[in-house]
Amino acid sequence: MQTSVVVFTCDLRLSDHPPLRAALHGGGRVVPLFVRDPAVDAAGFAAPNRLAFLADCLRDLDAQLRERGGRLVLREGDTVTEACRVAAEADADEVHMSSDVSAFAHHRERRLRLALEAEGRRLYVHDTVSTVVVPGAVTPASSDHFAVFTPYYRRWSAQGLRDAFDAPSALTVPTEVGSAPLPERAAVSGVSPGLCAGGESEGRRRLTAWLRSGLAAYEERHDDLAGDATSRLSPHLHFGTVSPVEVVHRARRAGGAGAEAFVRQIAWRDFHRQVLAARPDATARDYRTRADRWRSGKDAEADAEAWREGRTGYPIVDAAMRQLRHEGWMHNRGRLLAASFLAKTLYVDWRLGARHFLDLLVDGDVANNQLNWQWVAGTGTDTRPNRVLSPVAQGKRYDPDGAYVRRWVAELADVKAADVHEPWKRPARERASTGYPEPVVALAEGLERFRRARGRA
């Protein structure tokens, strides 16, 4: 009887899992394997919020496998070494895994392929597991990737989607292959108190509820900060507990303007992955240099620390940063405002902000995070690299009643809506009584500094 190993990475689900489906195709035995690799942690994965969410995902995956007669095999160590060891223990002929776009993932895949071939085994790498359209599947005539989203989205939308597969009903795992104990969320320290639950069961529940009650109004409400009207599926897409292909199929079946706007956001994930696949160094280097000489020194670090703590004196920015610390997640409009404030109003290197986000975000995805930061900083794919988002104007537009600010900035809980986005306009005695800080910089001063630095004074 043929035996296969399926290496789970960022695809922690049973539904719509092409590597697992291929491994089960011949009706043989399968070893579902996850490897806790110190190199992955060293590359930046091991933030407490992501480790806690991962623990949920692995426990849920194991539970679902056991319902089908199987179990999850967990190993700790180098992924290549452990995958080869498990393949040898199970006498497996082949190993299946999903493709990924990072330089780390590409290097891991090459090493694993060579190591397995040396042992007379084969590696099969499957696409469209973590993306809808494979990076490189659509390209412009003059380049290896699209550098602007809109033309990419037109081509992306015209691509045919593969079918989404059901989860297997049963599988057999060799009894001779041992496993390390599964991790527990409670064992992870430093987790955000409001962190959401992980796992495919929770991801599918959230997806179904969102399609039923949130999708139709998405186009009108997705920027409503207080309304919290987004899907909150980003952690599940990042860990692969829901399939982006299935998400798009189900959203399109629902139809309407909300579905179209939502699917467009899924396309942004694929867009960033095709950029990173073509330009792996964009995780740390400017995609398009602006010759920036970012602020440094004590004043810049003090400003950056105020930003990290949510004490900049600009309520909408501070609310977003406090939500991030409490939930390990932030509304997308809040991400744009917080990033614009750091990179452009404070003129602090976008890499510092991207690092802080990755330290806390449960959906901390290197492609989305780094390239969104570059977009906001004007060093990435934004066609208007010098745009600056005003925290006051944006706050009044997307949090007109101040409900989002009052939810997260306790010092301003009793401030009326007319003043909540410009608390410095209140009398000095009232301001002092709240304990809320004065602005770290005047917006006009920050804008002038940024324009001067970019040569647009």
C-alpha positions as CSV (number, residue, x, y, z in Angstrom):
1,M,0.0,0.0,0.0
2,Q,1.4,3.4,-1.0
3,T,2.1,5.9,1.8
4,S,2.5,9.6,1.4
5,V,3.5,12.5,3.7
6,V,1.6,15.8,3.6
7,V,3.6,18.6,5.1
8,F,1.3,21.3,6.4
9,T,2.6,24.9,6.5
10,C,0.3,27.9,6.0
11,D,-2.6,25.6,5.0
12,L,-3.9,24.3,8.4
13,R,-7.3,22.9,7.1
14,L,-8.8,19.8,5.6
15,S,-11.3,21.5,3.3
16,D,-10.0,22.4,-0.1
17,H,-6.5,21.1,0.5
18,P,-4.9,20.1,-2.8
19,P,-1.8,18.4,-1.3
20,L,-4.0,16.2,1.0
21,R,-6.4,15.4,-1.9
22,A,-3.5,14.3,-4.1
23,A,-1.9,12.2,-1.4
24,L,-5.2,10.4,-0.8
25,H,-5.9,9.9,-4.5
26,G,-4.5,6.4,-4.6
27,G,-6.4,5.3,-1.5
28,G,-3.2,4.7,0.5
29,R,-2.0,5.8,3.9
30,V,-1.2,9.4,4.7
31,V,1.0,11.1,7.4
32,P,-0.3,14.6,8.1
33,L,2.8,16.3,9.3
34,F,3.5,19.7,10.9
35,V,7.0,20.7,11.9
36,R,7.8,23.4,14.5
37,D,10.9,24.7,12.8
38,P,13.2,27.0,14.9
39,A,14.3,28.6,11.6
40,V,10.7,29.7,10.9
41,D,10.6,31.2,14.4
42,A,14.0,32.9,13.9
43,A,12.6,34.4,10.6
44,G,10.0,36.3,12.6
45,F,7.1,34.0,13.0
46,A,7.4,33.4,16.7
47,A,5.3,36.4,18.0
48,P,3.1,35.4,20.9
49,N,-0.2,36.1,19.2
50,R,0.7,34.0,16.2
51,L,2.0,31.2,18.4
52,A,-1.2,31.2,20.4
53,F,-3.3,31.2,17.3
54,L,-1.2,28.4,15.8
55,A,-1.8,26.3,18.9
56,D,-5.5,26.6,18.4
57,C,-5.1,25.7,14.7
58,L,-3.0,22.6,15.3
59,R,-5.4,21.3,18.0
60,D,-8.4,21.8,15.8
61,L,-6.6,20.2,12.9
62,D,-5.7,17.1,15.0
63,A,-9.3,16.9,16.3
64,Q,-10.7,16.9,12.8
65,L,-8.3,14.3,11.6
66,R,-9.2,12.1,14.6
67,E,-12.9,12.4,13.6
68,R,-11.9,10.8,10.3
69,G,-9.7,8.0,11.7
70,G,-6.4,9.9,11.5
71,R,-4.2,12.2,13.6
72,L,-1.8,15.0,13.2
73,V,1.9,14.2,13.5
74,L,3.9,17.0,15.1
75,R,7.7,17.2,15.0
76,E,10.2,19.8,16.2
77,G,13.4,20.7,14.3
78,D,14.5,21.4,10.8
79,T,11.6,20.9,8.4
80,V,13.7,19.1,5.8
81,T,15.3,16.8,8.3
82,E,12.0,15.9,10.0
83,A,10.1,15.5,6.8
84,C,12.7,13.1,5.5
85,R,12.8,11.2,8.8
86,V,9.0,10.8,8.9
87,A,9.0,9.7,5.2
88,A,11.6,7.0,6.1
89,E,9.7,5.9,9.2
90,A,6.5,5.5,7.2
91,D,8.3,4.1,4.2
92,A,6.6,6.8,2.2
93,D,7.2,7.1,-1.6
94,E,6.2,10.8,-1.9
95,V,5.8,14.0,0.0
96,H,3.2,16.7,-0.8
97,M,3.2,20.3,0.3
98,S,1.9,23.8,-0.7
99,S,3.9,26.4,-2.5
100,D,4.7,29.7,-0.9
101,V,6.3,33.0,-2.1
102,S,8.9,33.9,0.5
103,A,12.6,33.4,-0.1
104,F,12.7,31.3,3.0
105,A,10.0,29.0,1.6
106,H,11.7,28.7,-1.8
107,H,15.0,27.7,-0.1
108,R,13.2,25.2,2.1
109,E,11.5,23.6,-0.9
110,R,14.8,23.3,-2.9
111,R,16.5,21.6,0.1
112,L,13.6,19.2,0.7
113,R,13.4,18.2,-3.0
114,L,17.1,17.4,-3.1
115,A,17.1,15.6,0.2
116,L,14.1,13.4,-0.8
117,E,15.5,12.7,-4.3
118,A,18.7,11.5,-2.6
119,E,16.6,8.9,-0.8
120,G,14.6,7.9,-3.9
121,R,11.5,9.8,-2.9
122,R,9.6,12.5,-4.7
123,L,8.3,16.0,-3.7
124,Y,5.1,17.4,-5.1
125,V,4.5,21.1,-4.6
126,H,0.9,22.3,-5.1
127,D,-0.2,25.8,-6.1
128,T,-3.4,27.8,-5.4
129,V,-3.5,26.6,-1.8
130,S,-2.8,29.9,-0.1
131,T,-3.6,32.1,-3.2
132,V,-6.4,32.3,-5.7
133,V,-4.2,32.9,-8.7
134,V,-0.6,31.6,-8.7
135,P,2.1,34.3,-8.6
136,G,3.4,34.6,-12.1
137,A,0.3,33.2,-13.7
138,V,-0.6,36.6,-15.0
139,T,2.1,39.1,-16.1
140,P,2.2,42.2,-18.3
141,A,3.9,42.1,-21.6
142,S,6.9,44.1,-20.4
143,S,7.7,42.7,-17.0
144,D,7.7,39.6,-14.8
145,H,5.0,41.0,-12.5
146,F,2.3,43.7,-12.3
147,A,3.5,46.8,-10.3
148,V,0.1,48.5,-10.3
149,F,-3.0,46.8,-8.8
150,T,-5.8,47.9,-11.1
151,P,-4.5,46.3,-14.3
152,Y,-3.5,43.2,-12.3
153,Y,-7.0,43.0,-10.9
154,R,-8.5,43.1,-14.4
155,R,-6.4,40.1,-15.4
156,W,-6.9,38.3,-12.1
157,S,-10.6,38.6,-12.4
158,A,-10.6,37.0,-15.8
159,Q,-8.8,33.9,-14.6
160,G,-10.7,30.7,-14.2
161,L,-10.9,29.3,-10.7
162,R,-10.3,25.7,-9.9
163,D,-13.1,23.9,-8.0
164,A,-13.0,23.9,-4.2
165,F,-12.7,20.4,-2.7
166,D,-14.5,19.0,0.2
167,A,-12.6,17.7,3.2
168,P,-11.9,13.9,3.1
169,S,-14.3,11.7,4.9
170,A,-11.7,9.2,6.2
171,L,-7.9,8.6,6.2
172,T,-5.4,6.1,7.6
173,V,-2.2,7.2,9.4
174,P,0.6,4.7,10.0
175,T,0.7,3.8,13.7
176,E,4.5,3.5,13.7
177,V,5.1,7.2,13.2
178,G,5.4,9.1,16.5
179,S,4.4,12.6,17.4
180,A,5.5,15.3,19.8
181,P,2.7,16.8,22.1
182,L,0.5,19.4,20.6
183,P,1.1,23.0,21.9
184,E,-1.4,24.8,24.1
185,R,-2.4,28.4,23.9
186,A,-2.3,28.8,27.6
187,A,1.5,28.0,27.6
188,V,2.2,31.1,25.4
189,S,3.0,34.2,27.4
190,G,2.6,37.8,26.2
191,V,-0.6,37.1,24.2
192,S,-3.0,40.0,23.5
193,P,-6.0,39.7,25.9
194,G,-8.5,40.1,23.1
195,L,-6.9,37.7,20.6
196,C,-9.4,35.7,18.5
197,A,-9.7,32.0,18.4
198,G,-7.9,30.0,15.7
199,G,-8.6,26.8,13.8
200,E,-10.5,25.7,10.7
201,S,-13.7,25.1,12.7
202,E,-13.7,28.7,13.9
203,G,-12.6,30.0,10.5
204,R,-15.5,28.2,8.6
205,R,-18.0,29.4,11.2
206,R,-16.8,33.0,10.8
207,L,-16.9,32.7,7.0
208,T,-20.4,31.4,6.9
209,A,-21.7,34.0,9.4
210,W,-19.9,36.8,7.4
211,L,-21.4,35.7,4.1
212,R,-24.8,35.6,5.7
213,S,-24.9,38.9,7.6
214,G,-21.9,41.0,6.6
215,L,-21.1,40.6,2.9
216,A,-24.0,42.5,1.4
217,A,-23.2,45.8,3.2
218,Y,-19.4,45.5,2.8
219,E,-19.0,48.0,0.0
220,E,-20.7,50.7,2.0
221,R,-19.4,49.8,5.5
222,H,-15.9,48.4,5.1
223,D,-14.2,51.7,6.2
224,D,-16.6,52.2,9.2
225,L,-14.1,52.0,12.0
226,A,-16.6,51.9,14.9
227,G,-19.0,49.5,12.9
228,D,-16.3,46.8,12.7
229,A,-18.0,45.7,9.5
230,T,-15.1,43.8,7.9
231,S,-14.9,40.0,7.8
232,R,-12.0,39.5,10.2
233,L,-10.9,36.6,8.2
234,S,-7.4,37.8,7.7
235,P,-5.9,35.6,10.5
236,H,-7.6,32.5,9.0
237,L,-6.4,33.4,5.5
238,H,-2.9,33.8,6.8
239,F,-2.8,30.5,8.6
240,G,-4.8,28.8,5.8
241,T,-7.7,27.7,8.0
242,V,-10.0,28.9,5.3
243,S,-9.3,28.5,1.6
244,P,-9.1,31.8,-0.5
245,V,-10.4,29.9,-3.5
246,E,-13.4,28.7,-1.5
247,V,-13.9,32.2,-0.1
248,V,-14.0,33.7,-3.6
249,H,-16.4,31.0,-4.9
250,R,-18.8,31.5,-2.1
251,A,-18.7,35.3,-2.2
252,R,-19.3,35.4,-6.0
253,R,-22.2,33.0,-5.6
254,A,-23.7,35.4,-3.1
255,G,-23.3,38.2,-5.6
256,G,-23.8,42.0,-5.3
257,A,-21.6,45.0,-4.9
258,G,-20.5,43.9,-1.5
259,A,-19.2,40.6,-2.9
260,E,-17.3,42.4,-5.6
261,A,-15.7,44.8,-3.2
262,F,-14.8,41.9,-0.8
263,V,-13.3,39.8,-3.6
264,R,-11.2,42.8,-4.6
265,Q,-9.6,42.7,-1.2
266,I,-8.8,39.0,-1.7
267,A,-7.1,40.0,-5.0
268,W,-4.9,42.4,-3.1
269,R,-3.4,39.4,-1.2
270,D,-2.5,37.7,-4.5
271,F,-1.2,41.0,-5.9
272,H,1.3,41.4,-3.0
273,R,2.3,37.8,-3.3
274,Q,3.1,38.1,-7.0
275,V,5.2,41.3,-6.2
276,L,7.1,39.5,-3.5
277,A,7.6,36.4,-5.6
278,A,9.3,38.6,-8.2
279,R,11.1,40.9,-5.8
280,P,11.9,38.9,-2.6
281,D,14.1,41.6,-1.2
282,A,11.0,43.9,-1.0
283,T,10.6,42.6,2.6
284,A,13.4,44.9,3.7
285,R,14.4,47.1,0.8
286,D,12.4,49.9,-0.9
287,Y,10.6,48.5,-3.9
288,R,10.9,52.0,-5.5
289,T,13.5,54.1,-3.7
290,R,12.7,57.7,-2.9
291,A,16.2,58.4,-1.5
292,D,14.6,58.9,1.9
293,R,16.8,59.9,4.8
294,W,14.5,58.9,7.6
295,R,14.6,60.7,10.9
296,S,16.8,59.1,13.6
297,G,18.1,60.0,17.0
298,K,16.4,60.6,20.4
299,D,13.6,62.8,19.1
300,A,12.6,60.3,16.4
301,E,12.8,57.4,18.8
302,A,10.6,59.2,21.3
303,D,8.0,59.9,18.6
304,A,8.1,56.3,17.5
305,E,7.7,55.1,21.1
306,A,4.7,57.4,21.5
307,W,3.3,55.9,18.3
308,R,3.8,52.3,19.6
309,E,2.1,53.1,22.9
310,G,-0.8,54.9,21.3
311,R,0.0,58.2,22.8
312,T,0.7,60.5,19.8
313,G,-2.0,63.0,20.7
314,Y,-4.0,62.1,17.6
315,P,-7.0,60.0,18.8
316,I,-7.7,58.0,15.7
317,V,-4.1,56.9,15.4
318,D,-3.9,56.1,19.1
319,A,-7.2,54.1,19.0
320,A,-5.8,52.0,16.2
321,M,-2.5,51.3,18.0
322,R,-4.3,50.4,21.2
323,Q,-6.7,48.0,19.4
324,L,-3.6,46.4,17.9
325,R,-2.1,45.8,21.3
326,H,-5.3,44.5,22.8
327,E,-6.5,42.3,20.0
328,G,-3.4,41.5,18.0
329,W,-5.5,42.8,15.0
330,M,-6.3,46.2,13.6
331,H,-9.0,47.5,11.3
332,N,-7.6,48.0,7.8
333,R,-8.4,51.7,7.7
334,G,-6.7,52.0,11.1
335,R,-3.6,50.3,9.6
336,L,-3.5,52.9,6.8
337,L,-3.8,55.8,9.2
338,A,-1.3,54.5,11.7
339,A,1.3,53.7,9.0
340,S,0.8,57.0,7.2
341,F,1.3,58.9,10.5
342,L,4.6,57.1,11.3
343,A,6.1,57.1,7.9
344,K,5.0,60.5,6.6
345,T,3.8,62.7,9.5
346,L,6.7,61.6,11.8
347,Y,9.0,60.7,8.8
348,V,10.2,57.5,10.6
349,D,11.4,54.5,8.6
350,W,8.6,52.3,7.5
351,R,10.6,49.2,8.5
352,L,10.4,50.2,12.1
353,G,6.6,50.3,11.8
354,A,6.4,47.1,9.8
355,R,8.5,45.3,12.5
356,H,6.1,46.5,15.3
357,F,3.1,45.3,13.4
358,L,4.7,41.9,12.8
359,D,5.4,41.7,16.6
360,L,1.7,41.9,17.4
361,L,-0.5,41.1,14.4
362,V,-2.0,37.6,14.4
363,D,-2.3,37.9,10.7
364,G,1.3,39.1,10.4
365,D,1.9,38.1,6.8
366,V,5.3,39.2,5.4
367,A,3.9,39.9,1.9
368,N,0.8,41.8,3.0
369,N,2.5,43.6,5.9
370,Q,5.7,44.7,4.3
371,L,4.2,45.7,0.9
372,N,1.2,47.5,2.5
373,W,3.7,49.5,4.6
374,Q,5.7,50.3,1.5
375,W,2.5,51.3,-0.3
376,V,1.7,53.8,2.5
377,A,5.3,55.0,2.8
378,G,5.4,55.8,-0.9
379,T,8.3,53.4,-1.6
380,G,6.1,50.6,-2.9
381,T,3.4,50.3,-5.6
382,D,1.2,53.4,-4.8
383,T,0.9,55.5,-7.9
384,R,0.7,58.6,-5.6
385,P,3.8,58.1,-3.4
386,N,3.6,61.5,-1.7
387,R,0.0,61.3,-0.4
388,V,-0.4,62.0,3.3
389,L,-3.5,60.8,5.2
390,S,-4.6,63.4,7.8
391,P,-5.6,61.7,11.0
392,V,-8.1,64.5,11.8
393,A,-9.8,64.5,8.4
394,Q,-9.8,60.7,8.2
395,G,-11.1,60.4,11.8
396,K,-14.0,62.7,11.1
397,R,-14.8,60.8,7.9
398,Y,-14.5,57.2,9.1
399,D,-15.4,57.7,12.8
400,P,-17.8,60.7,12.6
401,D,-19.3,60.1,16.0
402,G,-16.0,59.3,17.7
403,A,-17.3,55.9,18.8
404,Y,-14.1,54.0,17.7
405,V,-11.9,56.5,19.5
406,R,-13.9,56.4,22.7
407,R,-13.9,52.6,22.6
408,W,-10.1,52.4,22.6
409,V,-8.9,55.7,24.2
410,A,-10.3,55.7,27.7
411,E,-9.1,59.2,28.4
412,L,-11.5,60.5,25.8
413,A,-14.5,58.4,26.7
414,D,-16.5,61.4,27.9
415,V,-15.4,63.9,25.2
416,K,-18.2,64.9,22.9
417,A,-18.1,63.9,19.2
418,A,-17.4,67.5,18.1
419,D,-14.1,67.5,20.0
420,V,-13.0,63.9,20.0
421,H,-10.7,64.1,16.9
422,E,-9.2,67.5,17.9
423,P,-9.0,67.3,21.7
424,W,-6.3,70.1,21.8
425,K,-9.0,72.6,20.9
426,R,-10.7,72.2,24.3
427,P,-9.7,74.5,27.2
428,A,-6.3,73.6,28.8
429,R,-7.9,72.7,32.1
430,E,-10.2,70.2,30.4
431,R,-7.3,68.7,28.5
432,A,-5.2,68.3,31.5
433,S,-7.9,66.6,33.5
434,T,-8.1,63.6,31.0
435,G,-4.4,62.8,31.1
436,Y,-4.4,62.5,27.3
437,P,-1.2,63.7,25.7
438,E,-0.7,66.8,23.5
439,P,0.2,66.1,19.8
440,V,3.8,65.0,19.3
441,V,3.9,67.2,16.2
442,A,1.6,69.7,14.5
443,L,0.2,68.3,11.3
444,A,1.3,71.2,9.3
445,E,4.9,70.9,10.6
446,G,4.9,67.2,9.9
447,L,3.6,67.7,6.3
448,E,6.2,70.4,5.6
449,R,9.0,68.2,7.0
450,F,7.9,65.3,4.8
451,R,7.6,67.4,1.6
452,R,11.0,69.0,2.2
453,A,12.6,65.6,2.7
454,R,11.0,64.3,-0.5
455,G,12.0,67.4,-2.4
456,R,8.5,68.8,-2.7
457,A,8.8,71.9,-0.5
